[in-house]
């Protein structure tokens, strides 16, 4: 058995991507909680692994040359684990490009836009109507893109893959994004299928109680998360 992956994690849509992948692959791992509400992401030891002061990150003690390797950015971690295990990331180039397209779609659009929607609809200390409308509308457009894709595909890139793992943690929060899942029946069907997977359920449940550890309305927590100031 390989040595455990060291996972630096907090239960958010980005953190869930990696906990889901590790569970799907059956890889052993140790969890290091990075409390983003208290500023753990700014600690010097973590910055050596993730210089962008964002989680998740991993250290694989059994790197490609037999030496430890650290990786930050959730998309890069998913690709690495896919290559390492040969699972959920096809070796055929055409199939891999298709997975990459939808993974990058999530990384560049679906995640950031939905994150801004969360911020302005739920967390912002003052309501900004223009921002709420702008990001809610863009979120709606992105759900439409996903719905169209899933009309003819069981999963976003054909077979179940790291692209689905990247998207599901964000898509399951559709209600707080001001969306009606009934408007996107193919996304609804896909969500039900993906969320029914035991490994997805385990990945989403990892340290779930910690999500309540931070009062998101606390100005001190908001200063850390949104002002990038360590406490």
N, C-alpha and C positions, 0 to 999 in steps of 0.2 A: 504494500500500500504506500502511496506517495505521502510525503510530509504534508501536514495541513496548510492550506492557503491561509494567510493572515488577512482578514477582511476588516477594513476600516469603514465604519458604517453608521448610519442613522436611518430610522425607518421613514423614508420619503420615497416618492416615485423613482428618483435616481438610485437611491440605495437598494430599493427592491429589485431593480434590474439584476444586480449581481447576486443577491441572496437567492433569487429565483434560478439563475443560471447554475449556481453552485449546487442547489438542490436537484435540479434537472440532471446534472452530470454525475451526481452522487459523489462529488469531491468532498473530502474532509476539510473543515475550515474552523478557524478560531475567530471570534468576533471581538473587535476592539471598538467600543462605542465612541463616536465622535459627536458630542453634544453640541450641535450647531447653534443652539440658543444660548449656550454659556461661553462660546468662543473657543471650543477645543480645536477648531480648524485653523486657528492662528498659532498654535503651539509649535515650537521650533522642530520638535521631533516629527510632527505630522507634516510640516512644510517640506521636510527632506524627501517625503514620499509624494506629496501633492503640492507642488509649488504654487498652484492656483488657489490654494486654501479652500478647496471644495472636496467633499466626499461624494462618492465612494472612492477608495483606492485599495489596492491589494499589494501584498508581497508574496511572491511564489518562491519558496525556498528551493524548489526544484526547477529552476529556470531552464531555458533552451540549451545552455551550455553546461548545465549541471550546477550552476551558481545561482544565488538568489537574484530575482528581478522584481523591481517595484513598478507599478503601473497606475497612473491616474487617468481620469476621464472614463466615464461609464462605457461609452461606445468602444473605446480602445480595449478596455478590460473584457468586454463581451467577445470581441474578435479574437483576442489572445486566448481566452479560455476555449473558444470554439476550435482554434487551431490546435491547441494543446491536447484536447480530448477527441477531436474529430467528430464532435457532436453539435448538431443544430447550426452548423455553419459549413455549407457544402464545399467540397473540393473542386467540383466542376466549375469552371470559370464563369460560364453564363449564369448558372444558378447562384454563385457567390455574388456576382455583380447585382443581381436582383435583390438579394438580402441586403447588400450594402446600400443600395438605393433607398430602401425603406428604413434602414437603420439611420442613415444620414438625414432622411426626411424627419424622423423623430428628433434627432439630435439638434438639427438646425431650425426646425419649425414647430412641430407638435409640442415638444417639451417647453421651449422658451416662451411660445405664445400662450400656452395654457398656464405656465407659471406666472406670467404677467396678469392673466385673467384672475388667477387666485389672489394675487397681490391686491389688485385694485377693487375686486369685488368683496374680498373677505378681510384682508389684513391692513390695508392702507388706513392711516389714522384719520384721514378725511376723504370723503367721497368725491371723486373727480368724474363727472358724467361723461366727458369726452373720452377719457381713458377707459372707463368701464365699457362704453359702447364700442370703442375701437377694438379692444382685445376680445370682447365677447363675440363680436361679429367675425373676427379672424378665426377664433376658435370654432365657430359654427362652420366656416368655410373648410377648415381642416378636417372636421368630422365628416363633411360631405365628400371630401377627397377619399378619406378612409372607407366610407360607406360604399362609394362607387367601386373601389378596388375589391372590397370583400363581396360584392354582388356576384362575382364570378370566381372567387377564390376562397377556399375554406380558411386559409391563413394568409397573411399579407404578402408573403413571398412564395406562395405555393404550399410547401411543406412547413410545418411548425419550425420556427427558427429563433435566433437571437433578436430578430426584428420584432416578433410578437412580444418577446419578453421586455423589450425596450418600451413598447407602446402601452402595454396593458396597465401598468401602475398609474399612468396618467389618465387613461381612458376610463378607468373605473370611478374616477372622481367627477364624472360628467355633470352631476347635479350642482355641485358648488361652482361649476364653470358656466352656469346659466343655460345649460342645454337640456333638451328633452330627448332621452334616448329612443323614444318611440318614433322620432323623426328620422332615425338612422337604424332601420331594422336589421341591416346586415352587420353593423357594428354591434348591435345588441346580441345577435346570435353568436358572433365571434367572441364577445366578452363572456358570455355564458360558457362557451366551450373552453376557453383558456382558463377562466377562473375555476373551472371544475377539476383541473389537473392537480393531483396531490402535491406535486413539487411547487406549483405556483402558490397553493394555499400555505405551504410551509414557509416559502420565501416571504410571502406577505405578512405572515404571523410573527416573523422574527423580531423580537423585542418590541412588539406592537404597543405595549403599555407605555413605552418611552415617548411615544408621540404626544402623550398628555403631560409630559414632564415640564414642558415650557408653556407658559401662558403667553400666547401670541399677541395678546393685547397689552402686555407689559411693556412699557417704553424701554426698559433696559434690554429686554429680549429683542425688541424691534431695532434698537440701536446696533446690536450685534449683527442681526440678520440683514438689515437693510442699509445700515450705515457703515457696516464692515468695521466695527470697533470692538476689539476684544474687551471683555469685562474684567 
